[in-house]
Amino acid sequence: MAVDYYAVLKLTRTANQEDVKKAYKRLAMKWHPDKNPADNKEAEAKFKQVCQAYDVLSDPQKRQIYDVYGEEGLNEVEFDAAETRPPPRRADPDDILLGEFFEEQNSWQRAFKKTCNGGGGSGRSQKSGGGKKVAAVESKLVCSLEDLYKGARRKMKISRTVPDDFGKSKTIEETLKIDIKPGWKKGTKITFPQKGNQEPGSSAADLIFVVDEKPHDVFTRDGNDLSVDHKLTLLEALTGTIVNLTTLDGRVLPIPVRNIINPGYEEVIPNEGMPISKDPTKKGNLRIKFDVVFPSKLSAQQRSDLRRVLGEVEN
């Protein structure tokens, strides 16, 4: 059966905080277990009820929920135990009478804890809102190789659920900004503390974006190095050429090929790879892997010319 906290303190619903405080002092003195040794169990039960009524009606947030939803609404909401109001302290001039009546403040505090917070007292005052940490939520952040080379800014629109003032879930939308740093690698994590979903009585989950690398049409990344496959004709492989590569930041990089290129030969260009995230002024290597394309057929004259030219080279 629901308890009418206003009736417990003998108050109307229009009572202000001063009325609540005075009623509480009067009834707490009347039913304090130390003053009722003859009928201690009844006094303890009454005192416990007075404590619970004061705990709710002296807290504006709890009182608002109680006025709208009743005791059932309070049971659905978790409150931080640190926010639970203690009984009036002796340092307050208005509480001198109560302090003297109980002789010692610590005696009063022990009674309050034992009767109101312990031994089957109100569960609401013991729940720990914000104490439980929900597991972090991870989401992929797919980045192009160009973004990871030059850096970029992303705006991510998210929706998440949080409790409202009455503990009911509501959905809110936010836009998060992520500055992608040059040189970040696949697996890099960007954490937004408490930007995930939140349940009543818990801290909001952390939201973590994990960098994922989108495959590139030309380049392949290997740590801080970039690799590219390039095909040469047999003529180019034997006589030399200039390979023009467009870099990830849009530059045209001319690479002279002067040596005779064997199939599978690799040319290493220093400092033209990916930026190193800890020091973006430094970069890895660019590795060009050559594949020599042989002609599918030769005429009799071409074969004769090759034998003559290559024969002279061998001699």
Phi, psi and omega in degrees: 000133182294144180264134175269101184293332177293320179292323179302317180269004179057052181234159170267168182288350178268002182300139177268181183297326179294321177297318180298317182295315181294317180296320179297314180301316184294314183283329177295320177294324183291319188254009180300131183304328180293337180264359181229060183295334183288323181230064189295321183294316179295318180297320180296320179295317179294317181297320178298318179296320178297317179300314181296318179297318179294320180302323181277310188284342178272352179254115184304320182292313180295321182295320179298316179295317181297318181296327183271314188250351181077191183297328180297320178297323178295324182292339181271352183246138177257135180244150176292127181300332180291341182269352180295128185288129174281167176294162181307138182264156187294336181295338178284126181305328181291345184257007183300319180298314180295319179297317179293324183297319180270001175073313182223138180299320182295332175296318179295317182296321178297320181293319181296314181295317183293318188272319186266322185259341182243178174059040178084021179289190184301124180294334184298324183284350182258347183289144184251093176288129178090353182279327184274134181255124180277148180300142182296151178255127181252142179220144181285142172241096184281124183237142174284160179295329177297317179297321181284342177274313186264337189091155182196168174240132177244144172246120183248119177271124183237155172238136179214158180257136178222156177282143175275190184298341182254010178084004178274145182286140174221157181256131176236154179243142179219157174245121181257141178254131179238121175267107179281122184270142176303131178096353177303147182247165174302132181100348176299136184248135176242116186255130172250103183299133174056040176248014175262193179291153179228136176253153178305134179086003181230156171284151178295145180290151172284147177250123184240125173261131181248122183294130173236139187262124178283133179302142182256150182289333186245310188260150172238135182264139175224091185068241178263359180264154173244140178239145177218139176265134180224134182263138175240145172286163178300323179297316180294322181294328182271325188253349180096160181193179172240123178264123177258116179249134174270119184284173182292340176259015172090002178280149173261118185255109178278126182240108180286136177247108185252333181277161172288128187261124173271153176304131180089359179295144182237127176258130182251123178252110182294148172062025175238018177267210181282147173298148176270119191302326181284339178210085185298349176286344179253149181225162174281197183260155170257123182248120179255117180259119186266141174236124182269126181263116180273149177294145181282337178202155179227145176282168179298321180294319179296319179297318180296317180296319180295318179299320181293312183292312183289329176294323178293324179295318181293324179287000000 
